[in-house]
Amino acid sequence: MFPYWLIFSIFAVGSIGKLRRNATALPPLFLVAMVFLVMFIGLRYEVGGDWKPYLLMYDMVRDADWSDVLTQNDPAYMLLNRFSGTFNGEMWPVNLVCGALFCWGLAKFANDQPNPWLAVLIAIPYMVIVVAMGYTRQGVAIGLMLAAIPAFQRGRYVTFFFYIIFAAMFHKTVVAAIPLIALSTVRHRFLIWATAGAMGSAIFLVFISTFLDAMVDNYVNQEMNSDGAGIRVAMIAIPAFIYMLAQNRFVINEQERVLWRNFAIASLLMVVGLAVSSSSTIIDRVSLYLMPLQIVVLSRLPLAFPRNGRQNGLLIGTVIVYSAFIQFVWLNFASHAEYWVPYYTYFTKN
């Protein structure tokens, strides 16, 4: 487990620093740490619960015709596998590119927070270790969504839509995030809503409708359930509750307030959905796209509730301890932790 705690410790130490009130250029040491995180994710070997299914995907398309690859589900991910197969690169080039895309989006999102180190630290126990290193395609989609959110908040709507379309080419379920973000706009509402509706419909028709029946059959008709779904939903519901109680402390403008209010409401609805749904898996997977709220609320707590007009160091420590607790519990007690422990790379494999 040492590698997991090493990467956690790097960002924990970096978190104990001065808070920023405005986004600036990321410090060089932070960028070095993010490169290390990319390698940590991308060079893993036989790590992650879906390692074997992804290996089967790689074997399926590594020698396939290019035209056939484009007709597969999640075409961007399949193209990466095909390129890697051309150069006999095995799985690590695919995972390295996917890790880089995820970390790039996470870094852009973290740069919008007052403490980028703390923002990434909050993401490590689940978003990084479980999602980016386990659900590779959905991890890339979430990373690109993270990059899309700052673009949306700055009114760069073309960039926002490009990122979302690109994300959908890795995992179609990112379409679930479109209404939450698009409906939060406070400017050009009709144009954004119309564009988001058209884009969501196109993504549905092109990427989703072809396998919707299979997804419903797997998740709903067979009542598929995920171990620990209740804990993971609670992880987003708690910050959602905090935000709804004191939302004006966490945001700097109306655009942000409405955006994260939408995420908070959706997060609380996941609790209801988990209680009434016959399949906890579908709730679990959709809730992954609500995790940015957890980063926003927890990383901004020290600034939202200052002490003597200054950053609240006690709250920074509390967030670090909370994140360490989540990581400890998952690595030691999660039913699928055996697929992550021990950690191997392509250089240390047996």
N, C-alpha and C positions, 0 to 999 in steps of 0.2 A: 504493500500500500504506500510505500515511501514516495514514489513519483507523484501520486495524487496530493499528498500533503506538502510536497515540495512546491508544486505549482500553486497550491493554496497559500502557502507561507509567503511566496514572492509578492503576491498581490495584497496579502494582509499587511505586510511591512510597508508597502507603498501606500496603503490606505491611511496610515497615520501621518497625515500631512495637512497642509493648509487647504481649506475649501476655496473653490473658485465660484464667483457669482456669474461669470459669463464664460462661454466657450472660447477657448484660445487654442493655439497650436499645442498638440500633445507633446509632453516632454520626451526627450530621447530615450530615457530609461524605460518609460512606459512602452514605447514602440519596440524596444528590444525584448521586453517581457512578452509582448503580443506575438512577436516572431517565435519566441520559445514556445508559446501556447499553440501556435500553428503546427510546429513540429511535433509537439506532444500529441496533438489530435491526429495529424496526418501520417505519422510514421508508426502508429500502433500496429501490432500484429496479433490477430486472433483475439481482439478485445472488442466487446460489445455483443449484446444479445442477438443482433441480426447479422453477425459476421458471415455465417454460412449462407444465408439467403443472398446477401450481397455478392458473395463469391460465385454463387450460381448465376447471378445476373451477368457478372463479368465474363464467365465462361460462355454464356449464351450469346453475347454480342461481340466478343473480341475478334472473331473472324467473320462476322456477318456482313452482308452487303450494306453499304452506307444508306441506301434508300430504305432498307428494312429497319435500320436503327432508328430512323426519323419517325417511323410509324409506331414505335414502342411507347408505352407509358413513360412519362417523365423523360422526354427526349434529350434534354440537356445533360442529365446524369448518364444516360445511355451513350451519348456521344463521347463523354469523357472516358467511359470504359472502352469504347471502340478505338479512340486515339491511343490509349494506354496499350491496348492489345496490338496495335500496329507496331509499337516499339518494344513489345514484350516487357512492358513495365510492371506487370502484375498489378496488385491492388493499391500499392502505396502511392503512385502518382495521382490516382483518382481521389484517394482520401486526403492527400496533401492539398490538392486544388480545392476540394470541398471544405477542408479545414481553414484554408486561407480566405475563402469567400465568407464563411461564417464569422471568422475573427475580424475581418475587415468591417463587416456590418456591425458587429458588437463594439468595435473601437469607435466607429462613427457615432453610434448611439451613446456610448459612455462619455464621449467628448461633450455631449450636451448636458451632462450631469455635473454637479459641483465638485465631485470627487471621482474622477474616472477609474482610479484604482479600486475604490470601494464598489463601484458599479460592476466592474468585471468580477470582483470577488464574489458578489451576490449571485452572479450567473454560474460560477464554477460548480457548485455541488450538484446542480441538476441540469441546467441548460447546457453546460459544457460537457460534463462527464457522462450524463445519461443520454441527452438528446444528440449533441454534435458527434459523440463517439459511439452512439448506438443507432439512432434513427438518422443515418447520414443525410438522406435526401431531404427530410423534413428539417434537419438542422440547417442546411443551406438555405431553405426557404425562409426559416425564421431569421437567419442572419441578414438576408436581403431585405426582409421586412423591417428589421431594425435600422438598416440604412435608409429605407424609404421614409420612415417616420420623421427624422429631422428635415429631409427634403420637403415633405408635405408641410411641416410647420413653418418653413421659410417661404412657402408659396411657389416652390419649384415643382409644379404639378406634373410636367412632362417627365422629369427625372423620377418622380414618385411612381408614375404609372409604368415607366420602363422597368424599374426595380421589381415591381409586383408581377409584371408579365414574366420577367426573367425567373423570379421565384417560382411561379406556377409551372415553369418548365422543369423544375426539380421536384416539386410536390404540389399537387393541385389543391390540396386542402387550404392553402394560403388564401384562397378566395374567401374564406370565412372572416378574414381580417378586413376585407375591403369596406363593408358597411360601417364597421366601427370607426375606421379612420375617415372615410369620405363624409359620413354624416356629422363629423365634428367641425367641418369647415365653417368659418364665420364670414368668409368672403367668397364671392363668385359661386354662391351655393348652387344655383340651377345648373351652371356649366359643370361643376365638379360632380354633382349628383348624377347628371345625365351621362357624363363620361364614365363614371364608376359603374353605373348600371349597365351601360353598353359593354364595358370591358368585362365585368363580372359575368354577363350573359355569354360573351364570346368564350371566356375561359371555361365556363360550364359546358358549352356545346362542343368545343374543340377538345378539351382535355379531360373533362369529368364524366360526361354522359356515357362515354364508351365503357366505363367500368363501374358506374353507379350501382347497377344491379348487384354486382359482385360485392361491393362494399356494404350495401344494405344487408345482403345475405350473410356476410361474415360477421358484421358488427351487431346487427339488430335481430335478424331472424334466428341466428344461432346463439343469441344472447351472450356474446363474448364479453368477458369481464377482465379487468386489469387489477392485479394485486397492487395495493397501495394507492389506488385512484383517489380514495377519500383524503389521504394525507396530502397528495399533490394538489387537489382542489382546495384544501384548507390553506396551502401555501400561497395561493393567489387570493383567496377570500379574505385572509387577515389583512394584508395591505390594502385591499379594496375597501374594507370596513374603515380602516384608519383614514384613507383618503376621503371617503364620503363624510366623515365627521369633521375634517379640517382641511378641505381641499384648497382653500385660498392660501394656506401656508406652503403648499408644494409647487405652486405655479407662478409664472410671472406675467401671463397675459390670458385673455379670454380663450384664445385658440387652444392653448395647453389645457386650460381648465375643462373645456368641453371634451377634448380628446380623451383625457384620462378619466373623466367622469363616465364616458361611454365604456371604457375598459373596465372600470370598477363595477358598473351595473352588470355587464356581461359576466364578470367574475363571480358576482354574487348569484347570478342566475345559474351558473354551473353547479352551485350547491343544490339548488332546486332540481336541476336536470339530473344530477347524480341520484337524488332521492326517488325520482319517478321513472327514470329510464331503465329499460330491461338490459341495456348494455352499458357498463361503465367504461368500456374501452373507447367508444366514440366520444364520450364526454371528456375522457382523459386526453385524447389526441387533439381535440379542438381547443381544450384549455391551454395547450402549449403555446398558442398564439397570444395568450393573455399574459404571459410571463413578463413582458416588458414593464407592466405596471408594478410588479414586484421590485424590479430594479429601480424604477423612478422613486417609489415611495421610500424604500429602505435606504437608498443612497442619499436621499434628500432629508432624511430625518434629522441629522445633526444641524442642518441649516434651518429646518422648519421649526425646531424647538431649541433655540440657542440658549446658552447660559451667560448671563451678564453681557449680552449683546455679541457674543463670540460663538464660534462653533462649539457644539456640545461634544466634547471628547468622550464622555461617558456613553453617549449614544453610538459613536463610532465603534467603541469597544463592544457594546451590546450587539451591534449588527455583525461584527466579526465573530463573536462567540456563537450567535444564532446560526450563522452560515456554517461554522465549524461543526456545530451539533447536527445540522442537516446532513453534512457530508459524512460524519462519523456513523450516523444511524444507517444511511443508505449503504455505505461500503461494508458495514458489519452485519446488517440485519435484513437487507432487501432480498427478496426471494430469488432475484436474478443477478445478484452481485457477483456470483461465481464466474460470470462471463466477463467481468471487468478485472477480477483479482485472481492471479497476479497480473501486473501490467508488463507486456513485452513490446519491444519494437522490432523492426526488421533487422536491426543490428544485434539484438540480444535474444532472438528467438532460439529455441532449442534445436 
